[in-house]
Structure formats: C-alpha cells, structure tokens
Amino acid sequence: MLRKLDHFKTRYMEHYRSIGIAEKRKKELQEQINNCIALNNKYGPREFQFLEEIAELVIRARRALTYTYPLRFYMAVTSKTAFFDFLQGELEGSLEKLNKKNEEDW
C-alpha cells in the first residue's frame, strides 16, 4: 500500500511542479513575442497567437493530468482501472510531445 501511495504521490508532485515550469515558459514566450513584435513591425500578436495557445494548453493539460493521480489512487481495482491507466498514459505521452514543441525555440 505504501509503495502504491509513493508512486501516485511522486507522479502527482512531478506534474504539479511541471505546472509552475509551464507557467514560467509561457511568461518567457510572451516576452519573446513582445520583443519580436517590437523589433519587426511586419508581425503582430495574431501571428504568434498559436504559440500562446500551445503554452496555455500545456498548463491546462498538466493541471488535469496532475489531479488524475489522486483519483486513481482511490479507485477500487476493477476492469475500468486498466482503461483509466491506459487513458492516463496516453494523455501523459501526448502532453510530453506537446510540451516538447512548446519548449522549442521558434
């Protein structure tokens, strides 16, 4: 039971910490966008809106994924838990791919 608790607590804490990192990245991205707009008048905020949307999506997905771990800890083991674990893993994998794109230098 303690091993199970430790696993879900660790996953929760990792994703919770990652929310702060994603929020920091969003602020840095907004500063970079503002600098780019200031340096080149050809571009406006609309051209960079998709980058801000990606950053916000990463934050929201991190928050959603974070709270799946306490939920999963308290779930009784049934046939549905395997499906839940599968969906949780898929969300985590997709989020990591999206986050990798978010952290690229554009």
SULMOUR-V440450 format. One record per residue. N is the residue number from 1. RES is the residue in three letters. PSI is psi in whole degrees, -180 to 180 (* if undefined). Layout:
[[N & RES & PSI] [N & RES & PSI]]
This chain:
[[1 & MET & -40] [2 & LEU & -35] [3 & ARG & -42] [4 & LYS & -46] [5 & LEU & -45] [6 & ASP & -41] [7 & HIS & -52] [8 & PHE & -34] [9 & LYS & -43] [10 & THR & -46] [11 & ARG & -42] [12 & TYR & -50] [13 & MET & -39] [14 & GLU & -46] [15 & HIS & -35] [16 & TYR & -43] [17 & ARG & -37] [18 & SER & -25] [19 & ILE & -46] [20 & GLY & -41] [21 & ILE & -42] [22 & ALA & -38] [23 & GLU & -40] [24 & LYS & -42] [25 & ARG & -39] [26 & LYS & -43] [27 & LYS & -43] [28 & GLU & -42] [29 & LEU & -43] [30 & GLN & -38] [31 & GLU & -42] [32 & GLN & -41] [33 & ILE & -46] [34 & ASN & -40] [35 & ASN & -42] [36 & CYS & -43] [37 & ILE & -39] [38 & ALA & -33] [39 & LEU & -29] [40 & ASN & 113] [41 & ASN & -11] [42 & LYS & -27] [43 & TYR & 143] [44 & GLY & 178] [45 & PRO & -29] [46 & ARG & -34] [47 & GLU & -21] [48 & PHE & 4] [49 & GLN & -37] [50 & PHE & -32] [51 & LEU & -41] [52 & GLU & -36] [53 & GLU & -39] [54 & ILE & -46] [55 & ALA & -42] [56 & GLU & -38] [57 & LEU & -39] [58 & VAL & -44] [59 & ILE & -47] [60 & ARG & -42] [61 & ALA & -39] [62 & ARG & -45] [63 & ARG & -45] [64 & ALA & -46] [65 & LEU & -38] [66 & THR & -45] [67 & TYR & -3] [68 & THR & -24] [69 & TYR & -45] [70 & PRO & -38] [71 & LEU & -46] [72 & ARG & -36] [73 & PHE & -41] [74 & TYR & -6] [75 & MET & 136] [76 & ALA & 144] [77 & VAL & 116] [78 & THR & -174] [79 & SER & -23] [80 & LYS & -22] [81 & THR & -34] [82 & ALA & -41] [83 & PHE & -42] [84 & PHE & -46] [85 & ASP & -40] [86 & PHE & -49] [87 & LEU & -40] [88 & GLN & -43] [89 & GLY & -41] [90 & GLU & -43] [91 & LEU & -43] [92 & GLU & -44] [93 & GLY & -45] [94 & SER & -39] [95 & LEU & -41] [96 & GLU & -38] [97 & LYS & -45] [98 & LEU & -42] [99 & ASN & -37] [100 & LYS & -42] [101 & LYS & -38] [102 & ASN & -33] [103 & GLU & -4] [104 & GLU & 153] [105 & ASP & 119] [106 & TRP & *]]
